[in-house]
């Protein structure tokens, strides 16, 4: 999240659950097995170092989401419920009863709003990005329009994050469904 134009990014939101190798049902799951299944499921076209790192930190991602207040489904014992999904032979998908993506987004938004209340993030609502400021081939700021007053505003930064809601809005070729005009 960007400290100025902080909006929760739905990057971690999945419609059916998040996978990690907690190995709750003791079915032999491991970081290596999650890594292998992910590489194989992607037809061996993924960057192996990135996938392995994701497999390594997958447990912490789930723990972080629980700490944010994401209401994952639970067993009667109180442990997080998980299930097999997508052809996996092990139970590693943590879910929120059919609305995992929405719950993850609400949890990220709630965590961001706690930072706003603490004064660590400043929100600039009702702004529309008009242009990206590029200096020497690098994004260094943005130009926005205040939708209330109509005034143009500029903001500079060392890093600019375009949280577009997915790469399908940035890149032309994508498997995501979209309206073509």
N, C-alpha and C positions, 0 to 999 in steps of 0.2 A: 504494500500500500504506500502511496506517495503521501508525504506529510502535508502537502498543500492541498492537492486535489484528491483527497483520500476517498476512494470508493472501493468497496470490497470486490476483489477480483474473483470471478467464479472459476478460476483455473482448477481448483481441487474438487469442484462439484461434479459428481458423476450421477447419472440418473438411477443407477441400481446399487450403488454401494462403493466403499473404499476397500482395497485389498491390502492386507499386511500379513506378516507371518508370526502372529502371536502364538500359534500352535495350542490354542485352548483345548480342542478335543484330543490332543496328543495323537494326531494322525501323521506325524512325520514331516510336518512342514518346517522349512528353514529359509534363511535368506538366500542360499544358493538355489533352492527349488523355486522360490518366487522369481528370482532372476532368470532362471532357465525357462520357466513357463511364460514369462513376459517376452523374452526374446523369441521363443518358438511361436507364441501367439501373434507376434508382429511379423511373421514370415522372415525372420532373421534380418530385418531391415532397420532395426533400432541401433542407436549408438550404445554399445555395450557398457562403456564406463558410466554413462548417465543412468542406464537401467539398473546397474549394480548399485549405484549410490542411492537411487530411489528405493531399492529393496532393503538397503541397510537402514535407511531412516524411516521406513514405512511404519514401524512400531511407534516411533516418536510422533509421527503425524497423527495417528489415531489418538494417542495420549493427549496431544495438544488440542485436538478437536473436542475431546471429552472435557478437558480443562476449560475450554471456551464455553461449554454448556450445550454442545450438540447432543440432542436426546437420542443417541443410538438405542436400538432395541436391546433389551436385556433378558437373560434367562431368569427363572425363578430364584436361582441362587444369588443373583445380583451381578454376575459376570456379564460382560458384553456378549450379546448373541452374535453368532456368525454362521455363514452357510456356504456351501459350495456354489459357485456361479461361473458361468462361461466355460464349462467343460473342465474346470480344474478338478483334480481328484482329491483335493484337500479343502477343508472349510476355512476360508481366509477372508471372506467378504463381510465387512461390517456394514450394517444398513440401519435406516430409520423408518422402517415400515412403509416403503413405497414412496417416500418423499425425501430421500437422502440429499439430493442436490439442493433442494429448497432449504432444508435444515442447515446444511453447511453454509449456505449463503447467509441465512439469518444469524448463525453463530459468528461468522466473520464480521458481519455488520454490527452485531452487539459488542464484539471485542473492540472494534474501531470506535464505536460511540463511547465506550468507557475511556479510551485514550483521549477523545475529544473533551470529555468531562474533566479529565485530569490536566488538560491544557497542553498535552504533548502533540496534538494534531489540531490544525486550524482548517476548518471547512470553508469552502467558497461555493455555496450552493447557487443554483440558477445561473450558471455560466455555460456558454457554448464555445467549444474550441473552434477557432477559425483557421489558424495557421500554426505550423511548426517552425520554430526558429532554428535554422541550420547554419552553423559556423564551421568552416573548414571540414565539411562533410560529416559533422557530428551534431546531433540534436542538443541544443543548449537552452531551449525555452519554448514557451507557447504564447500565442496571442488569443485572447478570449473576448467574448462580448457578454457584458452583464445584461441578462434578459429582463431585468427590472428597469434599469435606467437607459439601456441601449449604449452605454459607454464602452469603448474598447479598453482592455487592460492587458498588460504584458507581465509575464513572470519568467524569470531566468532561473536556471538550475544546472548543477553539474551533471545530473541524470534526468532524463525524461522517460517516463513509462507510459506507453499507450495501452491502456486497459480497454481493449475493444470488445471484449466479450467472446473472444476466440479468434483463431487465426483465419477463419473463413471470411471474416469481414476485412481482413488486410490483404490476403492473398487470393488471387482469382481461382486457382485450382484447389478444390477441397471436396471432401466427401460429405460435408454438412449440407443439409437442405437449405436453400435460400431462394428468395424471390428474385428473378432476373427481369430487368426492365430494359 
